[in-house]
Amino acid sequence: MADTLYLSLWYPNLRLEALPDKLIAVLGAFAAHGGEGKVYSATVWPVDWSEAPVFQRIYGRAGEGAERGADPRQAVAEALELLHDDYAYEFQVGWNLWELERGNAGSHSAPVIDTTSAEGRLLTRPSAAGDVVARDDIDEEQRAGVDARATAGLPPHGRKPVRGGPGLETGGTTRWARGPRLVRVTGYGPVFDEGAYEQDGHIRIDFGSDAPFLEEDADLGRVGAKHIEENVRQLVDLTAAAEKASGATARLLWSELGESLATRLADRLGMRN
């Protein structure tokens, strides 16, 4: 059963004024560990998750033109210009993983900039002109893919592997594609959502579904096991890099259902006695 994976980071005696530097360091760690160097979007939430955003900027995907995507320093500066102790600051960045393709491997929806969550937040995507388009304007084919992931509480992500290209591996009837998923990095003000940082961390990374690290329903074989190993190594390296770069003194990799990823991985690979 797929779970949702998070990384929480804490800092000793963190002052609100130091939060921007911590966020820049964490976002910057992605580029060196399988991620993209640009931020897709920034959203500022006041008080708690039930409130409407007071700021939202959709930068779009990196690589779709010089204007697409924002440098982490720029995105953080714009969002945290509204620096309040009861605000949360959420950024979305691309992170490349090997994932198992199912069904029609040639059918992929366009990348969606997602600001939804389990709390039912707004979903938007950039239009060709870079404007924000409401969820009702997403075509039916995209809506089906987005809704399927939203129902599971997962962020949508877009992948467009080229058949037979360098980002695509096949094994029997399964196909593995390496492409970006959207990851959320959120910095918490000390009194946002009644001090949610105490449980969630001063900074929390939402990796989405843990399926790429397990693929529990698939017959892995040599190719699949190799890709899962690469994904897990990338996760470990990113976790360590984010902790070191931002100066965190405590970190916790955890899941929505409370199950240990390491234990499930050991069971999956038959490594337990």
C-alpha positions as CSV (number, residue, x, y, z in Angstrom):
1,M,0.0,0.0,0.0
2,A,1.5,3.3,-1.1
3,D,2.2,5.9,1.6
4,T,3.2,9.6,1.6
5,L,6.8,10.3,2.5
6,Y,8.0,13.4,4.4
7,L,11.3,14.8,5.7
8,S,11.1,17.2,8.7
9,L,14.0,19.5,9.7
10,W,14.4,21.4,12.9
11,Y,16.8,24.1,13.9
12,P,17.8,25.2,17.5
13,N,16.4,28.5,18.6
14,L,15.4,29.5,15.0
15,R,14.5,33.1,14.6
16,L,11.9,33.9,11.9
17,E,14.4,36.2,10.2
18,A,16.7,33.2,9.6
19,L,14.0,31.1,7.8
20,P,14.7,32.5,4.3
21,D,18.4,31.3,4.4
22,K,17.3,27.9,5.6
23,L,14.7,27.6,2.8
24,I,17.2,28.7,0.1
25,A,19.7,26.1,1.4
26,V,17.2,23.2,1.3
27,L,15.8,24.2,-2.1
28,G,19.3,24.5,-3.4
29,A,20.2,21.0,-2.4
30,F,17.8,19.5,-5.0
31,A,19.8,20.5,-8.0
32,A,22.8,18.5,-6.9
33,H,20.8,15.4,-6.0
34,G,18.4,14.6,-8.9
35,G,16.3,17.7,-8.8
36,E,15.9,20.8,-10.8
37,G,17.6,24.1,-9.9
38,K,14.5,26.2,-10.5
39,V,11.4,26.7,-8.3
40,Y,8.0,26.0,-10.0
41,S,5.8,28.0,-7.7
42,A,5.6,29.8,-4.4
43,T,2.5,30.1,-2.1
44,V,2.1,31.9,1.2
45,W,-0.6,30.6,3.6
46,P,-1.8,32.7,6.6
47,V,-2.8,31.3,10.0
48,D,-3.6,27.7,9.0
49,W,-4.3,25.6,5.9
50,S,-8.0,26.5,5.8
51,E,-7.3,30.1,4.9
52,A,-6.9,31.4,1.3
53,P,-3.3,32.2,0.2
54,V,-2.2,35.8,0.6
55,F,0.4,35.3,-2.1
56,Q,0.9,32.9,-5.0
57,R,3.3,33.0,-7.9
58,I,3.5,30.4,-10.6
59,Y,6.9,30.4,-12.3
60,G,6.3,27.3,-14.4
61,R,8.6,24.5,-15.3
62,A,12.3,24.9,-15.7
63,G,13.5,24.4,-19.3
64,E,10.3,25.8,-20.9
65,G,12.0,29.1,-21.9
66,A,14.3,31.5,-20.1
67,E,11.4,33.0,-18.2
68,R,10.3,29.7,-16.8
69,G,11.1,28.8,-13.2
70,A,12.7,31.0,-10.6
71,D,16.0,30.8,-8.8
72,P,15.4,29.6,-5.2
73,R,16.8,32.9,-3.8
74,Q,14.5,35.0,-5.9
75,A,11.4,32.8,-5.1
76,V,12.1,32.9,-1.4
77,A,12.8,36.6,-1.4
78,E,9.4,37.3,-3.1
79,A,7.4,35.0,-0.9
80,L,9.0,35.9,2.4
81,E,8.7,39.6,1.8
82,L,5.5,39.0,3.8
83,L,7.3,37.7,6.8
84,H,4.9,36.9,9.6
85,D,5.1,34.3,12.5
86,D,1.7,32.9,11.6
87,Y,2.4,32.3,7.9
88,A,3.7,29.1,6.1
89,Y,5.7,29.4,2.9
90,E,5.4,26.6,0.4
91,F,7.6,26.1,-2.7
92,Q,7.4,23.4,-5.4
93,V,10.4,22.1,-7.1
94,G,11.0,19.2,-9.6
95,W,12.8,16.0,-8.4
96,N,13.7,13.3,-10.9
97,L,13.0,9.7,-10.0
98,W,12.6,6.4,-11.8
99,E,8.9,5.4,-11.8
100,L,7.0,2.5,-13.1
101,E,4.8,3.2,-16.2
102,R,1.5,1.4,-16.2
103,G,-1.2,1.2,-18.9
104,N,-0.6,3.1,-22.1
105,A,3.0,4.2,-21.8
106,G,2.6,6.7,-24.6
107,S,-0.1,8.7,-22.9
108,H,1.1,11.4,-20.4
109,S,-0.7,14.4,-19.2
110,A,1.0,17.8,-19.3
111,P,2.9,18.9,-16.1
112,V,0.6,20.5,-13.6
113,I,1.6,23.1,-11.0
114,D,-0.2,21.8,-8.0
115,T,-1.1,23.6,-4.8
116,T,-3.5,21.0,-3.5
117,S,-2.9,18.9,-0.4
118,A,-4.8,16.6,1.9
119,E,-6.4,19.7,3.3
120,G,-8.0,20.4,-0.1
121,R,-6.1,23.4,-1.2
122,L,-6.5,25.2,-4.6
123,L,-5.2,23.5,-7.7
124,T,-3.8,25.7,-10.5
125,R,-1.5,25.2,-13.5
126,P,0.2,27.7,-15.9
127,S,-1.3,28.4,-19.3
128,A,0.8,28.8,-22.4
129,A,1.1,32.5,-21.5
130,G,2.1,31.7,-17.9
131,D,-1.2,32.9,-16.4
132,V,-2.9,30.9,-13.7
133,V,-5.7,28.7,-15.0
134,A,-8.4,27.4,-12.6
135,R,-8.9,23.7,-12.2
136,D,-12.2,23.8,-14.1
137,D,-10.2,24.8,-17.2
138,I,-8.1,21.6,-17.2
139,D,-9.2,19.4,-20.1
140,E,-10.9,16.1,-19.3
141,E,-7.9,13.9,-20.1
142,Q,-5.7,15.9,-17.7
143,R,-8.5,16.1,-15.1
144,A,-8.7,12.3,-15.0
145,G,-5.0,12.0,-14.2
146,V,-5.0,14.8,-11.8
147,D,-8.0,13.6,-9.9
148,A,-6.6,10.1,-9.6
149,R,-3.6,11.4,-7.8
150,A,-5.5,14.0,-5.8
151,T,-7.8,11.2,-4.5
152,A,-4.8,9.4,-3.2
153,G,-3.5,12.6,-1.6
154,L,-0.5,12.8,-4.0
155,P,0.9,15.7,-6.0
156,P,0.5,15.3,-9.8
157,H,3.6,15.2,-11.9
158,G,4.3,15.2,-15.6
159,R,6.6,12.9,-17.4
160,K,7.1,12.8,-21.2
161,P,9.6,9.9,-21.8
162,V,10.5,9.4,-25.4
163,R,9.9,5.8,-26.5
164,G,13.4,4.1,-26.6
165,G,15.0,7.4,-25.4
166,P,17.7,7.7,-22.7
167,G,15.2,8.3,-19.9
168,L,13.3,5.1,-20.5
169,E,14.0,1.5,-19.5
170,T,11.9,-1.6,-20.2
171,G,11.7,-4.9,-18.4
172,G,9.3,-7.5,-19.6
173,T,5.9,-5.8,-19.8
174,T,6.8,-3.0,-17.4
175,R,8.4,0.3,-18.4
176,W,10.5,2.5,-16.2
177,A,10.7,6.3,-16.9
178,R,12.9,8.8,-15.2
179,G,11.2,12.2,-14.9
180,P,10.3,15.0,-12.5
181,R,7.6,14.9,-9.9
182,L,6.6,17.9,-7.9
183,V,8.0,18.1,-4.3
184,R,6.8,20.6,-1.8
185,V,9.2,22.4,0.5
186,T,7.4,24.3,3.3
187,G,8.8,26.7,5.9
188,Y,6.7,27.3,9.0
189,G,6.3,30.4,11.0
190,P,6.4,29.6,14.8
191,V,2.7,30.1,15.4
192,F,1.3,28.9,12.0
193,D,-1.5,26.3,12.6
194,E,-1.0,26.5,16.4
195,G,2.7,25.8,16.3
196,A,2.6,23.0,13.7
197,Y,6.4,23.2,13.3
198,E,6.9,21.3,16.6
199,Q,5.6,18.2,14.9
200,D,6.2,18.9,11.2
201,G,9.6,20.7,11.5
202,H,10.6,24.3,10.9
203,I,11.0,23.0,7.3
204,R,9.1,20.0,5.9
205,I,9.6,18.4,2.5
206,D,6.7,16.5,1.1
207,F,8.0,13.9,-1.4
208,G,4.6,12.5,-2.3
209,S,4.0,8.8,-2.8
210,D,6.7,6.4,-1.6
211,A,5.9,4.0,-4.5
212,P,9.1,4.8,-6.4
213,F,11.1,3.5,-3.5
214,L,9.2,0.2,-3.2
215,E,6.8,-0.6,-6.1
216,E,5.3,-3.2,-3.9
217,D,2.8,-4.5,-6.5
218,A,5.4,-5.0,-9.3
219,D,7.7,-7.9,-10.1
220,L,11.0,-6.0,-9.9
221,G,13.5,-8.1,-11.7
222,R,17.0,-6.8,-12.2
223,V,16.1,-3.6,-13.9
224,G,13.4,-2.6,-11.4
225,A,15.6,-3.4,-8.4
226,K,18.4,-1.3,-9.9
227,H,16.1,1.7,-10.4
228,I,14.6,1.4,-6.9
229,E,18.2,1.3,-5.5
230,E,19.0,4.5,-7.4
231,N,15.9,6.2,-6.1
232,V,16.7,5.2,-2.5
233,R,20.3,6.3,-2.7
234,Q,19.1,9.6,-4.2
235,L,16.7,10.1,-1.3
236,V,19.4,9.4,1.3
237,D,21.8,11.7,-0.4
238,L,19.3,14.5,-0.7
239,T,18.2,14.1,3.0
240,A,21.8,14.4,4.2
241,A,22.6,17.3,1.9
242,A,19.5,19.3,3.0
243,E,20.3,18.7,6.6
244,K,24.0,19.8,6.2
245,A,23.4,22.7,3.9
246,S,20.7,24.3,6.1
247,G,22.4,23.5,9.4
248,A,19.6,21.4,10.8
249,T,20.2,19.7,14.2
250,A,17.4,17.2,13.9
251,R,15.7,15.4,11.0
252,L,13.0,12.8,10.6
253,L,12.1,10.9,7.6
254,W,8.5,9.7,8.2
255,S,5.3,8.6,6.5
256,E,1.7,9.5,6.7
257,L,0.8,6.0,7.9
258,G,3.7,5.8,10.4
259,E,5.4,2.9,8.8
260,S,9.2,2.8,8.4
261,L,10.4,3.1,4.9
262,A,13.6,1.2,5.8
263,T,11.7,-1.7,7.3
264,R,9.3,-1.9,4.3
265,L,12.3,-1.7,1.9
266,A,14.0,-4.6,3.7
267,D,10.9,-6.7,3.5
268,R,10.5,-5.8,-0.1
269,L,14.0,-6.9,-1.0
270,G,14.0,-9.9,1.3
271,M,16.8,-8.6,3.5
272,R,15.2,-9.3,6.9
273,N,15.9,-12.5,8.9
